[in-house]
Each structure stands twice: as C-alpha cells, then as structure tokens.
Amino acid sequence: MVPDNRRRLVIVALLVASAGLVYLPTLRYDFVWDDQMLITENRNLRTTNPTALFGQAFWPDSRSEGYYRPFVALTYWVERRVWGSNPLGFHLTNVLLNCLVAGLVALVLARLLGVGNGSALLAGGLLFALHPAHVESVAFISGRTDLLMSAFLLVAMLLVIRFRDAPGPGTGAAAVASFALALLCKEAAIVFPLLVFMLLASLRKPGTARSAWLFLLSIALVAAVYLAFRSLVLAGRTASWAQETAGQRILLVVNGFGRYLAQAFWPFNHRLLSSNVERFAAPGWASLVGAVGLAGLVWSAFRFRFRPLGLGSAWFVLFLLPGCNLFPIGLTYFAERILYLPLFGLIIAGLDGFRMLSLGSVPGKAALIAALVWAALLGAGTLRRLPIWQSNATLYAAMVREAPDSPNAHYNLGTELDKQGDISGAMAAYEKALEVAPDFAQAYNNLGVLLERTGDRAGAFLAYARAMALDSSYATVRYNYAGALKGSGDISGAIRECRRALEFDPYLTPARRNLARLYLEVGDTTAALDEYQAGLELEPDDAELHYGLAGVLRASGNLAEAIAEYNRAIELAPSMVAAHNDRAIALEQAGETEAALRGFERAAELAPNDPFVQANLASMLQRIGKAEQAAAVFRRVLELAPDFGRDSGLSPVR
C-alpha cells in the first residue's frame, strides 16, 4: 500500500532537509576550477540577449570539448545579473536544486515501488541524498549540469508513470517538455526514451497501445530534433581520443564501470583526476567488477524488465555508460559527479530486490536499521569531503595529493600559487607537470610567463618556443610570445605573433587590444582603428575595446564619436578610472567644461590615491578659476607623490 499523502509529505520534507543541511557549508565557498571559464570569465554570458546562448557551445573556448548545454548557461546568465560576482548565490542555487532532486527521488520511489513501509522509502532517499559521490555535483557550481538534468528527468519520470496509469495528452506533453529541458542540460539525458519504453512496455489496457506509441514517437522526435540542432550548433566541434589504443578504450569503459560501481557501494576513496591511461586501462580488480557488474545488471534489466528491479538496473547502466569513457569526456577518465543520477537506479533496484526477498518483520527491520545507519555514515563522509571544494587552493592541493601522477593537478596548483604571488612555488608546480607530461604545451606557456616576469627573457623565449612546437595553433602562447618580443624591442615580430594568435582564436581579446596598441606605436592609426572595430564586432560588450577605440578617435579629432565610445566603456565598466578621466579630457576639448569637471571629479573619487588622476582634477580646477580648490587637490597630490611636478597639462591615464 502506498504511504498516505501525509506520510509521504513528511518523508519528502525529511529528505529535502537532509539534502540541504549537509551542504550548507558550501554557501561560504568560492568559485573554483571550471567555474572561472564557465561563469566568471565566460564571454558568452556578457550577451544582453539570453536566447543567443541556445546557439552557442557550452564552453566558450573554441579548443574545448563540444558540449551543448544552453539551459545550464542560461541559469548562469540569470545569476550573473542577480548575484554579480558573489559565489554565494550560485552555491545556494546548487543546494536548492539538490533539495529538489532529493524530494523528487522520494516521489518517484513511492510511485514506482508503492512502498507501504515509509522507513524503506526514507532509507532509500537518504542513501541518495547523503551519498559522498554527490559532493562534486553540489559543492562544485559547474557540477550543476547533473542537478538540472536529474531534476527534469525525475519530473519527466513522474509524468510518464502518471501517463502509464492514466494516459492523457496533457500529461504526455508535459513529460516530453521536461525531457526536452533535460536534454538542454546534459547530453546523457538522450537515453531516457529507452527507459520510457521499458516502463510503457507492460501496458495491456485496451485502447492504450496507440497512446503509448504516439507518446514514444513524440519523445523520439524530440531527441532527433535535439541531436540535429546540437550538431548544427557545434558544427563538428567535439572531443576526440588522444593516444588511447583500441584495447585501452575497451578497458577504459569496463574499468570505468567497475570503479563507478565500487564507488557507489564504498564511496570513501576519492580521486579528483584520473588521467593516466596506462594506469586506468590496466587489467585488474576494476576490470573484473566492471565486467561482472555490467553483465549482471544487463541480465537483471532484461530478466525483470516489468519490475522496478529491471528498470533500476537499466537506469544505472544507461545513464552511467556514456560517462564510462564510451565517449571521451575531457581531462579525466573518472569523475564522481557522473554517478549523481545513475545512483538512483541502484536504489530503485535495491529496494525492489529487498522487497522480493520477502523477509520477515524482524530481519526486515534489522536491514532497514542497517540502511539508515549506513546513510548516516554516508552523510559523515559527505561532510568530510566537502572542505576540499572551499577554494582553488584547497581543491588543487587535494588534486596533487590524490593524483600525483596527473600533470593537470600540478598545472592547476601552479595557476593558484601564481595568483597567490608564490612565483617559485608556481614554477616548481609547472616543472613537475612537465616532468609527468613533457608534451604539456600549456605548462610551458605558463612557465614562460613566470620566467619573463622574473627577468629571464631568454628562458621565457625558450619555453614559448617549446609550447608553440608542441601546439602551433595555441593562440595564447603566441599572444604571450608577442609580449616578450615587444619587451625586447621587436615591434614588428610582436605584431606578427599577435596577428597569428588572432588567426587561431579571433576571440582572444587581449591579443586584439595589444595588436591595436602596437599599430599605434608604429603610427598606423588606420590599422589600430580597424583592429578595435573588428574586436567590437566579435565582442560588442568589451569595455576595454570601446575605451581603446575612443582613444584613437579622440587623437584623430573625432571628439563626438570618442565621447560616445567612452560613454559605452563606462556603461559597461562603471569603475574604469581611465575611461572617466579620458572622457573628461575629450569633453573639455569639445568645450563642455561642466561635464568635463564632473568627469574629473568622478575619476578622482574612484582613484583617491592616484596622483595622476588627482593632478588632472587640480589642473582643471585651476583653469576654470577655482584656485583655492585646485590648491587643496594639489596638496593631496604632493602627499601622494612628493616629487610630482605641478604641470598644468592634462595626462590621460593609461
């Protein structure tokens, strides 16, 4: 007998509370790892038209894996406008989504199993909500793909169950719509129609077969349209295998399945990165567990196809296999977040299998108590795992500790040490990454940047040369190489390398800005103007490009256009001191004295400790006859810089 509504509501409330409370510490966590590329520095999120996200790949970097997840990107777009750069709101969304999924898990279990004993339903839900493998999906903002996909698919499953029991066009349409949204969150949702087929295959009511087939056809049609549109958007952009042999690729799948299965039952041994193919694809215990587990679950799915046991077995296999290196998934062969949705299938199968054993009341109660105790241990494991996601410093330290053979772990740690100002530590991390992977072009690039910063230009040139030899189309290293050439006085070489960088990545805006500045240095104003305009065609919301273009226009006497560009730069970046200062200069040149004064005052307000900005304000006050105020500001300038000359000329801040 299905628990009554009140009991079911209490169970859902307990699961939602558990799923939320255990992750409350994450509200204090920062943006980490992929959050930088996907959220804080994602140029795609600057658009003022959110529908544009549905025509773009998920990763803004053209060199990255071809994923199409526009609904996830849309949530980031909305949150950027609500929360700005505050990670708290993003983490709060993840926690709430996890609570929603936990509640939906309870509802689906109740509908599938008709569990009369609410304790079994609670135990199953807690095993899901508190599992440590879910930490990566919830504590890591970029793990939201799994949360959103799971939420939409569980809603779709509830609707499919309702459709099975009482077919209706409204229910069917809602289920199809929820499935479509899941597809826009993560590619793994594509297997859902197979589970729908299993669920509806048992329909034997007169007149229901036609409705079921029309429903299945609708879901299949949505999947086909999604695949076609995804292919059109990505235009062949997809991840590819690297050095893996055919034999290794088979073992990657089998061993991956075995490791995920083991992690589902014993989730206390963690490894953030597994990028060593020889180690991961080696025959061993994971091969045995994977082969036996996969065979057993496939058999269970077929043998009990009309029971929740079979559906749960199929659920686990179908949602897990795509992430088991059946396709290349990125920089690691194993990621715990892959388990988020598949784990629910094991819980369905486990609860139904337990029910089939028909244990007596005493053994049954003992088993349920054991499950609740295990859920408590899982919760403790989750709390123990959470802190590594606090910041990049804690995360990358854990990566190196858990995966010392991963070059990416050392590389990531190097980037964080560099941000902290530990240049020697960062260089050591990059050198360790290169020791593990001598063909790591990005590590050579970053090492070159640090060598140049410490004055070793010869070493920097050598590092950049090695990076370019390994990857001739690596735009960022060519941009950095151009900077080194400029520093050594080779302006023509710097221009050449900036142009090469933009050939490989037209969206590399820093290279575009530097190229324009280099053209200005050699007196080619027309070329500089062309570069700024070309950059703005690709990145219309880049404040630095508008500011640079304004400077060229002002220098050429186009004051009205220059002021318009300064206005746009300030609109996009209200705290850009240089734009306020230089706009004030242009306004004074245009005869708009009062507006110019307000501009200098705003620049001085934004940069109270910058002697150049303060001096510009003082000079302006002096010229309009406000000698007393000018003297006060000049005294402030001399406090900041005692040797600063009292030149009344204006100095654009650069």
ZAMARGU-4260 file (C-alpha; in steps of 0.2 Angstrom, whole numbers, plus 5000, padded with zeros to 4 digits):
<rodrens>
0) 5000/5000/5000 | 5007/5017/4995 | 5010/5028/5010 | 4996/5041/5013 | 4999/5059/5007
5) 5004/5065/5025 | 5017/5051/5027 | 5024/5054/5010 | 5025/5073/5013 | 5034/5070/5030
10) 5047/5059/5021 | 5049/5071/5007 | 5052/5085/5019 | 5065/5075/5029 | 5074/5071/5013
15) 5074/5089/5007 | 5080/5095/5024 | 5094/5082/5024 | 5100/5086/5007 | 5100/5105/5011
20) 5108/5104/5028 | 5123/5093/5024 | 5128/5106/5010 | 5125/5122/5020 | 5144/5124/5022
25) 5146/5126/5003 | 5137/5143/5004 | 5154/5150/5010 | 5164/5143/4996 | 5172/5152/4982
30) 5171/5149/4963 | 5183/5135/4958 | 5191/5126/4944 | 5180/5126/4928 | 5169/5140/4936
35) 5181/5153/4930 | 5179/5148/4912 | 5160/5144/4913 | 5155/5158/4924 | 5166/5172/4930
40) 5176/5174/4913 | 5163/5167/4901 | 5162/5180/4887 | 5145/5171/4881 | 5137/5177/4897
45) 5140/5195/4893 | 5126/5195/4880 | 5111/5206/4883 | 5101/5193/4873 | 5100/5176/4883
50) 5092/5167/4868 | 5109/5168/4860 | 5115/5155/4872 | 5105/5142/4863 | 5115/5145/4848
55) 5132/5143/4856 | 5143/5128/4863 | 5143/5127/4882 | 5162/5130/4883 | 5167/5147/4877
60) 5185/5141/4872 | 5185/5135/4854 | 5198/5122/4859 | 5187/5114/4872 | 5176/5099/4871
65) 5160/5101/4861 | 5146/5101/4874 | 5129/5109/4871 | 5120/5114/4887 | 5111/5130/4884
70) 5099/5129/4899 | 5113/5127/4911 | 5122/5143/4903 | 5105/5152/4905 | 5105/5149/4923
75) 5122/5156/4925 | 5117/5171/4914 | 5102/5175/4926 | 5113/5173/4941 | 5127/5184/4935
80) 5114/5198/4934 | 5106/5194/4951 | 5122/5190/4961 | 5136/5198/4951 | 5152/5190/4956
85) 5146/5184/4973 | 5148/5165/4973 | 5135/5163/4987 | 5120/5164/4976 | 5127/5152/4964
90) 5130/5139/4978 | 5113/5142/4985 | 5105/5138/4968 | 5115/5121/4968 | 5110/5117/4986
95) 5091/5121/4982 | 5092/5110/4966 | 5099/5096/4976 | 5085/5098/4988 | 5073/5097/4974
100) 5081/5081/4967 | 5080/5073/4984 | 5062/5077/4985 | 5058/5070/4968 | 5068/5054/4972
105) 5056/5051/4986 | 5041/5054/4975 | 5047/5043/4961 | 5052/5029/4973 | 5034/5030/4981
110) 5026/5029/4963 | 5037/5015/4957 | 5038/5004/4972 | 5021/5008/4981 | 5031/5006/4997
115) 5020/5003/5011 | 5034/5004/5024 | 5039/5023/5025 | 5055/5018/5033 | 5061/5009/5017
120) 5056/5024/5007 | 5066/5036/5019 | 5081/5024/5019 | 5082/5024/5000 | 5080/5043/4999
125) 5093/5046/5012 | 5106/5034/5004 | 5104/5045/4988 | 5103/5062/4997 | 5119/5059/5008
130) 5130/5050/4996 | 5148/5057/4996 | 5149/5054/4977 | 5137/5069/4975 | 5148/5081/4983
135) 5156/5085/4966 | 5139/5089/4958 | 5133/5100/4973 | 5148/5109/4980 | 5156/5112/4963
140) 5145/5126/4954 | 5149/5119/4937 | 5143/5102/4943 | 5125/5109/4941 | 5123/5100/4924
145) 5119/5084/4934 | 5107/5093/4946 | 5097/5101/4932 | 5096/5086/4921 | 5092/5075/4936
150) 5078/5087/4941 | 5070/5087/4924 | 5071/5069/4921 | 5064/5064/4938 | 5049/5076/4934
155) 5048/5068/4917 | 5048/5050/4925 | 5034/5055/4937 | 5024/5061/4922 | 5027/5045/4912
160) 5021/5035/4927 | 5006/5045/4928 | 5004/5043/4909 | 5006/5024/4911 | 4992/5024/4924
165) 4980/5036/4915 | 4986/5041/4898 | 4982/5059/4893 | 4988/5071/4881 | 4992/5085/4894
170) 5002/5073/4904 | 5012/5066/4889 | 5016/5084/4883 | 5022/5089/4900 | 5033/5074/4901
175) 5040/5077/4883 | 5044/5095/4888 | 5053/5090/4904 | 5063/5078/4894 | 5067/5092/4881
180) 5074/5103/4895 | 5084/5089/4902 | 5092/5087/4885 | 5097/5105/4886 | 5106/5102/4902
185) 5117/5087/4898 | 5119/5075/4884 | 5117/5059/4895 | 5098/5063/4895 | 5097/5056/4877
190) 5095/5038/4884 | 5079/5042/4894 | 5067/5036/4879 | 5074/5018/4882 | 5068/5019/4900
195) 5051/5026/4895 | 5049/5011/4883 | 5053/4999/4897 | 5040/5007/4908 | 5027/5008/4895
200) 5030/4990/4888 | 5019/4982/4901 | 5004/4992/4896 | 4990/4980/4892 | 4974/4990/4894
205) 4963/4991/4879 | 4965/5007/4869 | 4981/5012/4877 | 4994/5005/4865 | 4990/5018/4852
210) 4993/5032/4865 | 5009/5024/4871 | 5016/5023/4854 | 5012/5041/4850 | 5020/5046/4866
215) 5035/5036/4862 | 5036/5043/4845 | 5035/5061/4852 | 5049/5058/4864 | 5060/5050/4850
220) 5056/5065/4839 | 5062/5077/4852 | 5078/5068/4854 | 5081/5068/4835 | 5077/5086/4834
225) 5089/5089/4848 | 5103/5079/4840 | 5101/5088/4824 | 5101/5105/4831 | 5116/5101/4843
230) 5126/5095/4828 | 5121/5111/4819 | 5127/5122/4833 | 5143/5113/4837 | 5147/5111/4818
235) 5159/5096/4821 | 5166/5103/4837 | 5168/5088/4848 | 5181/5079/4860 | 5192/5066/4852
240) 5203/5052/4858 | 5221/5056/4861 | 5234/5042/4862 | 5222/5028/4868 | 5223/5012/4858
245) 5208/5002/4854 | 5212/4989/4868 | 5214/5003/4880 | 5197/5011/4875 | 5188/4994/4879
250) 5197/4993/4896 | 5193/5011/4899 | 5175/5008/4898 | 5175/4991/4908 | 5187/4998/4921
255) 5177/5014/4922 | 5161/5005/4925 | 5169/4994/4939 | 5176/5009/4948 | 5160/5018/4947
260) 5151/5003/4954 | 5163/5001/4968 | 5162/5020/4972 | 5143/5018/4973 | 5145/5005/4987
265) 5161/5011/4995 | 5162/5030/4992 | 5176/5034/5004 | 5191/5033/4992 | 5192/5048/4982
270) 5202/5054/4967 | 5199/5070/4958 | 5208/5066/4942 | 5212/5050/4933 | 5222/5055/4918
275) 5235/5041/4917 | 5229/5030/4903 | 5241/5016/4907 | 5236/5015/4925 | 5217/5017/4922
280) 5216/5005/4907 | 5227/4991/4916 | 5218/4975/4919 | 5214/4972/4937 | 5200/4972/4950
285) 5191/4986/4941 | 5190/4975/4926 | 5183/4960/4935 | 5170/4971/4944 | 5166/4980/4929
290) 5163/4965/4918 | 5153/4955/4931 | 5143/4970/4936 | 5139/4976/4919 | 5134/4958/4914
295) 5123/4956/4930 | 5114/4972/4928 | 5110/4970/4910 | 5104/4952/4914 | 5093/4960/4928
300) 5087/4973/4917 | 5081/4960/4904 | 5075/4947/4917 | 5065/4959/4927 | 5060/4971/4914
305) 5042/4973/4920 | 5048/4976/4938 | 5056/4991/4946 | 5071/4980/4949 | 5074/4979/4930
310) 5070/4997/4927 | 5083/5002/4941 | 5096/4991/4933 | 5093/4998/4916 | 5093/5016/4924
315) 5110/5013/4931 | 5118/5006/4916 | 5111/5018/4903 | 5115/5034/4912 | 5132/5028/4918
320) 5139/5020/4902 | 5140/5037/4892 | 5151/5043/4906 | 5162/5027/4907 | 5173/5033/4893
325) 5162/5026/4880 | 5165/5044/4873 | 5179/5055/4878 | 5174/5066/4892 | 5188/5078/4895
330) 5204/5078/4906 | 5200/5063/4917 | 5194/5045/4914 | 5184/5046/4931 | 5173/5059/4939
335) 5162/5056/4954 | 5149/5068/4948 | 5145/5056/4934 | 5137/5045/4947 | 5124/5058/4953
340) 5109/5052/4943 | 5114/5033/4939 | 5115/5030/4958 | 5096/5032/4959 | 5094/5017/4948
345) 5104/5006/4960 | 5092/5012/4974 | 5077/5008/4964 | 5084/4990/4960 | 5090/4988/4978
350) 5073/4992/4986 | 5063/4982/4974 | 5076/4967/4976 | 5074/4969/4995 | 5055/4968/4994
355) 5056/4952/4983 | 5066/4943/4997 | 5050/4944/5007 | 5060/4944/5024 | 5051/4943/5040
360) 5047/4958/5051 | 5062/4956/5062 | 5075/4953/5048 | 5067/4967/5038 | 5068/4979/5052
365) 5086/4975/5055 | 5090/4978/5037 | 5081/4995/5037 | 5090/5000/5053 | 5107/4995/5044
370) 5102/5005/5029 | 5099/5020/5040 | 5115/5018/5049 | 5124/5017/5033 | 5115/5033/5027
375) 5122/5042/5042 | 5139/5036/5038 | 5137/5042/5021 | 5132/5059/5027 | 5148/5059/5038
380) 5158/5055/5023 | 5150/5069/5013 | 5154/5082/5027 | 5172/5076/5027 | 5174/5078/5008
385) 5166/5095/5007 | 5180/5106/5013 | 5191/5102/4998 | 5179/5112/4987 | 5181/5128/4998
390) 5193/5137/4986 | 5205/5133/4972 | 5219/5132/4985 | 5211/5118/4994 | 5205/5110/4978
395) 5221/5109/4969 | 5231/5104/4984 | 5219/5089/4985 | 5221/5085/4967 | 5240/5084/4969
400) 5238/5074/4985 | 5226/5062/4977 | 5233/5061/4959 | 5252/5065/4960 | 5254/5057/4943
405) 5242/5069/4935 | 5250/5083/4925 | 5234/5093/4926 | 5234/5093/4945 | 5251/5101/4946
410) 5247/5113/4932 | 5231/5119/4942 | 5241/5120/4958 | 5253/5131/4948 | 5240/5143/4942
415) 5234/5145/4960 | 5251/5148/4968 | 5254/5161/4954 | 5238/5170/4959 | 5244/5170/4977
420) 5261/5178/4972 | 5271/5162/4976 | 5281/5163/4959 | 5294/5150/4964 | 5281/5138/4970
425) 5271/5140/4954 | 5286/5137/4943 | 5290/5121/4953 | 5272/5115/4950 | 5273/5119/4931
430) 5290/5110/4931 | 5283/5095/4940 | 5268/5095/4927 | 5281/5094/4913 | 5291/5081/4922
435) 5275/5070/4921 | 5270/5076/4904 | 5284/5083/4894 | 5272/5087/4879 | 5261/5099/4890
440) 5260/5115/4880 | 5250/5125/4892 | 5263/5121/4906 | 5277/5128/4895 | 5267/5143/4891
445) 5263/5147/4910 | 5281/5144/4914 | 5287/5156/4901 | 5276/5169/4908 | 5284/5167/4925
450) 5301/5167/4918 | 5298/5183/4909 | 5291/5191/4925 | 5306/5186/4934 | 5318/5194/4921
455) 5323/5178/4912 | 5318/5183/4895 | 5329/5170/4887 | 5321/5156/4897 | 5304/5163/4893
460) 5308/5163/4874 | 5313/5145/4876 | 5298/5140/4885 | 5286/5149/4872 | 5296/5141/4858
465) 5293/5123/4865 | 5274/5127/4868 | 5272/5133/4850 | 5282/5117/4844 | 5270/5106/4853
470) 5255/5116/4848 | 5257/5128/4833 | 5239/5134/4834 | 5239/5138/4853 | 5234/5156/4852
475) 5238/5161/4870 | 5256/5156/4869 | 5258/5167/4853 | 5250/5181/4862 | 5262/5179/4876
480) 5277/5177/4864 | 5271/5193/4856 | 5273/5202/4873 | 5290/5195/4875 | 5295/5201/4858
485) 5289/5219/4861 | 5298/5219/4878 | 5314/5215/4868 | 5311/5229/4856 | 5305/5218/4841
490) 5289/5228/4837 | 5286/5220/4820 | 5288/5202/4827 | 5276/5206/4841 | 5263/5212/4828
495) 5266/5196/4818 | 5263/5185/4833 | 5248/5195/4838 | 5240/5193/4821 | 5244/5174/4821
500) 5236/5172/4838 | 5220/5180/4831 | 5220/5169/4816 | 5219/5154/4828 | 5207/5162/4840
505) 5198/5178/4834 | 5190/5180/4851 | 5207/5182/4861 | 5203/5200/4865 | 5219/5204/4874
510) 5228/5200/4858 | 5217/5211/4849 | 5219/5226/4861 | 5238/5223/4861 | 5239/5222/4842
515) 5229/5239/4841 | 5241/5247/4853 | 5256/5240/4843 | 5250/5248/4827 | 5248/5265/4837
520) 5266/5263/4842 | 5272/5262/4824 | 5260/5276/4819 | 5247/5266/4809 | 5231/5273/4816
525) 5221/5266/4802 | 5226/5248/4807 | 5223/5251/4825 | 5206/5258/4821 | 5202/5243/4811
530) 5208/5231/4825 | 5197/5239/4838 | 5182/5239/4826 | 5185/5221/4822 | 5186/5216/4840
535) 5170/5225/4844 | 5161/5216/4830 | 5165/5200/4840 | 5164/5206/4857 | 5152/5221/4857
540) 5152/5222/4876 | 5171/5223/4879 | 5174/5239/4889 | 5192/5239/4885 | 5189/5239/4867
545) 5177/5253/4867 | 5190/5263/4878 | 5204/5260/4866 | 5193/5264/4851 | 5189/5281/4860
550) 5207/5285/4862 | 5210/5283/4843 | 5195/5293/4839 | 5200/5307/4851 | 5218/5308/4844
555) 5211/5309/4827 | 5199/5324/4832 | 5183/5314/4831 | 5178/5320/4848 | 5159/5316/4847
560) 5162/5298/4842 | 5176/5297/4855 | 5164/5303/4869 | 5151/5291/4863 | 5164/5276/4865
565) 5170/5282/4882 | 5151/5283/4887 | 5149/5265/4881 | 5165/5259/4890 | 5159/5267/4907
570) 5142/5260/4904 | 5150/5243/4903 | 5163/5246/4917 | 5157/5260/4928 | 5173/5259/4939
575) 5185/5261/4925 | 5195/5276/4930 | 5204/5279/4914 | 5188/5280/4904 | 5181/5293/4916
580) 5197/5303/4915 | 5200/5302/4897 | 5181/5306/4893 | 5184/5322/4904 | 5198/5327/4893
585) 5188/5324/4877 | 5173/5334/4885 | 5185/5349/4889 | 5192/5348/4871 | 5174/5349/4865
590) 5170/5364/4875 | 5159/5355/4888 | 5168/5362/4903 | 5155/5357/4917 | 5153/5340/4911
595) 5172/5338/4910 | 5174/5344/4928 | 5161/5331/4933 | 5171/5318/4924 | 5187/5323/4933
600) 5179/5323/4949 | 5172/5306/4947 | 5189/5299/4941 | 5196/5307/4957 | 5183/5299/4968
605) 5186/5282/4960 | 5205/5283/4962 | 5208/5294/4978 | 5226/5288/4979 | 5231/5290/4961
610) 5242/5306/4960 | 5240/5307/4941 | 5221/5307/4942 | 5221/5320/4956 | 5233/5331/4947
615) 5221/5331/4932 | 5207/5337/4943 | 5218/5350/4951 | 5223/5357/4934 | 5205/5358/4928
620) 5200/5367/4944 | 5215/5379/4941 | 5210/5383/4923 | 5192/5387/4927 | 5197/5399/4941
625) 5194/5388/4956 | 5212/5392/4963 | 5208/5388/4981 | 5200/5371/4977 | 5214/5367/4965
630) 5227/5371/4978 | 5219/5359/4990 | 5219/5345/4977 | 5237/5349/4973 | 5242/5347/4991
635) 5234/5330/4991 | 5244/5326/4975 | 5261/5331/4984 | 5256/5320/4999 | 5254/5305/4987
640) 5269/5309/4977 | 5281/5322/4984 | 5291/5323/4968 | 5276/5325/4957 | 5278/5341/4946
645) 5264/5354/4945 | 5262/5353/4927 | 5245/5360/4922 | 5244/5350/4906 | 5232/5335/4906
650) 5238/5317/4907 | 5227/5303/4901 | 5228/5289/4912 | 5233/5273/4903
</rodrens>
